[in-house]
Amino acid sequence: MVKHVITPKPTNNNAILKFESSHFLTRNESFEFNNIDEAKPSPLAQQLFYLPFVKKIYISGNFIAVERYDIVEWSDVQQEVAEQIETYLNTGSAVVETTSAENTSKKVPITVYAESTPNPSVLKFVANKKLVTSSHEFTSIDDTSYSPMAKALFHFPFVKGVFLDENYVSITKYDMAEWSDITLELREFIRAYIEDSKTIINENAEQAKLKTTSALDKTYEALDDTSKEIVNILEEYVKPAVASDGGNIEFQSYDAETKTVSVLLQGACSGCPSSTFTLKSGIENMLREMMKGRVETVEAING
């Protein structure tokens, strides 16, 4: 059984705090619960609603976001909530039970909230619904032939790049615009787009087919044993952390002679001022330690 470690993370909304897990909680769905009755499919959410300050709960990917009433400050209660979530998860109990047709078919209202990232040029817009099954990065409108949503976002003059992952959109802006002036407009556009069930990714496009589970599995199986180990370490220990910051890391290659690993940085990680430090002090050290004698250097390619 995996051991969950819960870390509280602030969001742009002072009333909402994210509780990130070191492991994924859901992989294919996102959930929103507005009260204890709606939370029947999730014993964990029901448990949290017994706390008098809990107003709303979102569960998606590797985090639980909790919105509070103004009767408390997060600084006073966040440790208590983190410990409660961590204790529950480490019993191995289900986060959300979706066996009932009523639970799975219920329409969930679309909510989108903005979250800062370590990259000042990138903002992450998190939805309470699964958007895509794999990550996609677009650095210009020319790349968006198979993503109507990304193409539409590039029609905003201040949008420089778009990165889509499981339940969020990371937007890179040009320096001419300030987030305080454009965040509301982008958030509402993304929320309305999702709510109208418009196409996000054309799954029949060749570019999208390259990102299907079967295609990715085939690519993985073609790797040598050392490369597979590196991919597994990145998936387990690195990807959840960079995803929470609105980015992504993808294995590119391994050179056994020079003991060098090349990775692709995407979304908020691409061009981020702190990404080089994270790469060297975090990822490189981790791979050196876990793969003694086989990895010495990690090099990054910005997406």
N, C-alpha and C positions, 0 to 999 in steps of 0.2 A: 504493500500500500504506500502511495506517495505521501510525503509529509509536506503539508501546505505551510508556507510562511506568509503572513498577511502584513502588507505595508500600506499605511494611509498615505494618500497623495491628494493634494489640493487641486481644485479645478478653477476655471474662471468665474464660476458661480459660487459665492461664499457659502451658500446654503447647502451645496452638494460636495460631498467628500467621497473620493474613490478609495476602495479597499482592494488593493491589488494582491493577487495570489501569485506564488512562485510557479503555479501550474494552471493549466486551463480548467475552467469550471464548466463551460459549454463550448461546443465546437460548431454547431450548426444553427443555433437559434439565439435570439435575445429576448428578454422578458422585462416587462414593466408591471409593477403592482402598486396600485394607489391606496389600498387598504388591506386589512387582514383577511377579509372575505375573498378578495381577488387572489390572495396569495396562497390559496389552498393547494395548488400544485407544488408549492415550495415550502417544505417544513422550515427551512432556514429563514426565508423571508417572513413567515408567520412568527417565528421566534423573535426576529428583529422588531416586528411591529408591536410587540409587547413593551418595547421601550417607548416611553410617552412622547419623546421628541421626534420620532421617526414619522416622516410625512409621506415619502415615496421611495420605492426601491427599484433599481435597474440591475439586471444581471446579464452579463454578456462577456464572452471571451474569457479573459483571466481576471476579471474584476467584478466587484459589486459596488455600485454607486448608490449612496444613501442621501436623500434630501431631508433636511431637518426643519422642524418648526423653530421659530425665533426664541423659544423659551430657554435654550442653552446655546453655548458656543462650542464649536467642534473641539477647541483646545481643551475643554473640560471633560469631554466624553469619548474622544476618538480612540484612546487606548482601550477603554472598556469594550467598545464595539469591535475593534480589531481582535481582541482576545476572544470575544464571543464567537466571531466568525471562524477564527483559526481553530478553536476547540471543536466546533461543530464539524468542520471539514475534515479534521484529523480523526474523526470517528468513522470515516468512510461512508457516511450517509449521503443519499442523493441530494444534489443541490436543487434540481427541479425534476419532478416526476411528470412525464407527459404521456402517460398511458391512456388517459381519457380523451375521447374524441372531442368532448366539450372543451377541454383545455387547449388542445392543439388547434382547434378551428376558430377559437375566439379571436376577433380582430383586435390588434393592439394599436392604440393611438400612437402616431409617430411623434417622437420628441427628438430633438437634436440639441446638444449643448456644445459650446466651444471650450477648448482646453488649450492652454499654452504648452509649448514644447521647448526643449533646450535651444532650439534654433529660433532666433527672434524673427526670422523671415517666414516662419511656418506656423500655422495654427491648425489644430486638429478638431474636426467636427464629428462628434460621436453620436451615432443613432442607436435607438433601442430595437434595431432590426438588423438581421444579417443582410449585407449588401452584395458581397461577392464571395466566391469560394476560394479565391487565391488573390494575391496582390498584383496590382497593375500600376505602372508608373508612366506618366505622360509629361514630357518636358516641353512640348509645343503642340499646337492644334493639329499639326501634320501627323502626329502620332495617334490621333483619336478616332480613326476611321471605324473602329469596332466598339467605341464607347460613346454613345450619345450624351451621357451625363458629363463626361470629361469635356467633350466638344462644347457643350452648352456653358460650362464653367469658364472655358477660355474666351468666351465672348465678353466676359467682364474684363475691362482694359487693364486692371491691376493684377490679374491672375497670371503668374509666371510658370507654375507647375501644379500638377494634380497627381496625388497618390491615393489609390483605393486599396483598402484592405478590409478584412472581415466585416467590421461594423462601423467603419469610420472613413472619412475623407480628409486627407491632409492637403492644405492649400499653401503653396509658396507664392508670396506676393512680390511685386516690384517695390523698390524703395520709395517710389513716388507716393504711395498710399500708406496711411496709418491704420493699424488694426482697429483702433477706436472708431474710425469712420466707416469701416466696411464690414465688420464682423456681423452685425445684425442683418445686413442685406444678404450676406452669404449664407448665414444660418437659416434664414427664412426660405431662401431659394432651394437649398438642399432639402429642408424639411418638406416643402411642397412637392418637390420632384419625387421624393420617395413616396409620399402619401398618395400621389396620383398614379403610382405603380408604373412609372415610365421606365423604359429600358436603361439599365445601368451599363451592362456589358452584353454585347451580342455574342452569346455562347457558341453560335455556329461559325463565327469568324475564325480564320486560321490562327490568328494571334492568341485568341482565347483557348483554342484547342491545345495549344502548347502548354497551357497552365492547368489542364485537367489533372485529376489525381492519377489516372492511368499513365498520362504522358510524363508526369513528374516521377512516378514510380519507375518507369522505364529508364529515365535519365539516371536515377539513383542507382539502379541495379547495374548500370554500365560502369560505375565508378570502381576504382580499386579499393581494397579494404581500409586503407588509411584514410582515404577521402571520405568513405562512408562514416568512419568514426568521427571525423571532423564535422560532417553534416549533422550527425546525431547530437553532438555537443552543442552546436549552434542552435539547433531546434529546441533543445531542452533548457539550456541555460541562458542563451543570449536573445533569441527572438522575442520571447514574452516581454523582456525589459525594453527592447527598442520599439516594439509595437505599442507599448504604453506611452512612449514618447512621440508616437506618430510616424515612426519610420520602419525600415526593414533592412535586414542583412541577408544576402544570398551568397552561398558558396560558389566560387567561380573555378578555382583550380588549385592543385597542390603539386609542388615541384619537390620530389624526393631528394634530388641532388643538393639544392640550396636550402631545403627544409622551409620553403616559403609557401604560405597560404594566401591566395588572393580572394577577396570578398567584394561584393557589390553593395554599396550603401545607397538606400533609396528613401524617398519621402523626406521627413524632417532630418534624417541622418545625413543626407546629401548636402555637402557644403556647410554643415553645422560647425560653428567655431570650436565646440567641445568634442567633436567626433574623433579627431586625431588623438586627443588625450584618452578618450574612452577606448579607442582601438588599441593603443599601445599599453596603457596601464591596466586595462580590463581584459579585453579579448585575447590579446597576445600573451599576457601572463597566464591566463587560464589554460590556453592551448599548450603552452610550454610545460605547465605543471601536469596537466592531464595526459599529455602525449610526450613524455620525457624522451629526449633524443631524436624525436621525429619532426618537431616543429620549433623553429627559431624566430621566424619573422612573419608578421601578418601585414599585408599591403591592401589598401583600400582603393576601389574605383568608385567615384561618385556617379550615381545614376543620372 
